[in-house]
């Protein structure tokens, strides 16, 4: 049981390049989330998927797109990377119901945009 | 507008003593609160939670207190151990039902000295 996995672990992009961050969970969770963590800012929600087939914007969605490929996988795409998107990105998942808020996080992707 | 605030960026305590981490919130609609712990180069992990119908929840060395009138919660760690050295985030549900959305504070870095 790997939990939540993220690829890649590290990435350096030039301004204007595109890339997709991958996330997968093997816990049969219904809901999945993408956060970014910046110094002094805590974790901020970018997009989430409450269930397979649905996606919604979070607090900081500009410059990102997401795809809920199936129940296991939730990807985050940067179409044209900007230096302001330099951050650590975390994917999380949670099973619906009484434990709806106790999210399981992946190890993160450290992204640098030059 | 930061709805969940952790005003102390860092805290240093001696091993065996009590650690008290504080968190304030502004939205009276929040009804579920959580604490997460994060080690360097890892994703956050769930630590303890509390519903707004309670004022205290205890799990081993960790106790969370909620003061709804003051919109304040705190995490007590007794006794503190060097392995507790990490960044601690408080979080609150966003008020949206069935989405699992959380709003996080900025984090407090705890250092427990041997």
Interface residues (C-beta under 8 A of the other chain):
Chain A: X4 X31 X33 X35 X40 X41 X42 X43 X44 X45 X48 X50 X56 X58 X59 X90 X92 X94 X96 X100 X101 X102 X103 X104 X105 X106 X107 X108
Chain B: X4 X6 X9 X32 X34 X36 X41 X42 X43 X44 X45 X46 X49 X89 X91 X93 X98 X99 X100 X101 X102 X103 X104 X105 X106 X107
